[in-house]
Amino acid sequence: MPDHVFTLSADDQREVLLQAASNLDRPAFLLEKDLWVVWTLGKIFSTQAGDHLTFKGGTSLSKVYRLIDRFSEDIDLTYDIRQMLPGAESEIPPSVSQARKWTKSIRDLLPVWIHDTVVPVLTEALVKEGLNAELEQDNDKLYLHYPPRTPASEYVRPRVMLEFGARSSGEPHGRRHVTCDMANAQLEGVSFPEANPVVMDVARTFWEKATAAHVYCVQERLRTERFARHWHDLVAIGQSQAFAKVIAQRDIAALVAEHKSWFFIEKAADGSAIDYRHAVSGNLRLVPAGDALEELANDYGLMLADGMFDSPPPPFEELMRTCAELEERMNAAAII
């Protein structure tokens, strides 16, 4: 019977991590964080805390679908709005005023739900398994701080951030099996965490990222660092076998556009309202211009400096050329 990695002594855990890093040619601190990501997913989705939750975002593309080769370190989770708000029969509100009321209610209710439902589940699991990790809640974010067994990186902190939302249904989605990267390191006598989360469909993840990129292109400004990851992920999906199905799912593109029109109201650089429906109907922009292009290039450079890629990512100029081709293909498909 193999020993679970978290039952080993700190020294033995360090030895296992270093051996796995050597076997896989991956940084040990990334493999260690991946252990905790999968452990956390496993605990949440094996209990009632996982009811009505959907795992989404870059980490799902990396861990579940294996469509991107960058290490995505955080866990994005969506709680079904229909469960959070009993009066919500769908994720599309009936009016602007109702959308505002829903947003306010979610801001009030979601942190309480995290505190009362998710925190106790993870706390109990940590105590039961004798794991020396701490939880910290900040509104709709939950941080799991773990004791690193290997030297940490300047960019990759020894913590798992869970970011929760509750303004969509998370659909379409389905349950998928997730394993740790270390499971491929061919280490005998050691077992690793596993999980079976409910995961958002690739198509919805793609259209959410594509519309986020569109907003940046027409706003011509970055709000956060490391935002360039969306363009990397779009290209990775666009070059995968899954893309033919993604681009054909216009109903999902329409759903994302409709949903964002109610909950993510934005203005372009000229002050006009951003029309998501118009964007996904053959007018999507993925390549910014002028200062916005330079700003995105700088952000892409910061992302590359993180060293979180399994294989060398394309230079920024090549990434933009591919995005231009992707933009043309998507817009052409929308008007056929």
C-alpha positions, 0 to 999 in steps of 0.5 A: 500500500503506497504512502500518501505524500502528506503522511510523510515527514517534512524531510521525506516530502521534500525528497519526493518533491525534489525527485519528482522535479528531476524526473519531470524537469519541473520546478519543485515549488510548482509541483508542491503547489499543484499538490495543494491545488488538487487536494483542495479541489478533492476536499471541496467536491467530495462534500456538500460544499461542492454542491452547485459549484463549478470549477473554471478558468485557466487552472481547469484548462491546464489540469482538466483539459490539458489544453495549456502548458502554463502552470495556473496556480489559482482555483476559480469557482462559480456558485450557481446563482439560482441556488444563491438567489432562490428568486433567480430562475436563470442566470439572465436577470429580467431587468437592469434593476433586478441585475443590480439587486442580484449583484448586491445580494451576491456581494452580501451572501457569498462571503457568508456562504464561503465562511459557513460552508467551505471554511469548515469543510477545509478546516475539518480536513486539515485537522483530520489529516494533521496538515499544518496549513492555515485558512484566511478569508478576504471577502469572496477569496479564500487563501490556503497557506501551506508550509513549503517543503521546497524553496518558494519562488518570488512569484509563486507564493506557498498558498492556494487562492480560491476565488469565488463568484456567484453570478452565473450557472457555470453551465455547461459543465460536467464532472471530470477526474483530476490528478497531480502532476507528480502522479506522472513522475514514476515514483513508487510507494507514494500516492498523491491527492486526486479530485473529481470536480464539476468543470466548466465546458471549454467553450464557455471558458473560451468565450469568457476569455475572448470577450475579456480580451475584446474589452481590453482591446476597445478600452485600451488599458490594463486593469491588472497584471498578468492579464496577458494570460488570456491571449496565451490561453485563447491561442492554445485553445485555438490550436487544439483539436477542441477548437472546431467544436468551440467555434461551432457552439454559437449558442454558448457565445451568445449566452456569454455575451448576454450574461456579460451584458447584464453583469459586466457592463463596460465602456470603450475608450471613446465612452460608448457602451461595449456591446458583447452581442455585437462582438460575438456576432462577427465583430470580436477584437483580439489584437489591440493597437497603439499604446494598448499593444505595447502595454500588453507586450510588457504584461506578457513579458512579466508573465514569461518571467514567472517561468511557469511554462512547460515549454517555451511560449511564442514571442509576443509578435507571433502570439499577436499574429496568431490572435489576428488569424484567430480573430478573423476565423472566429468573426467569419464563422459568426456571419456564415 
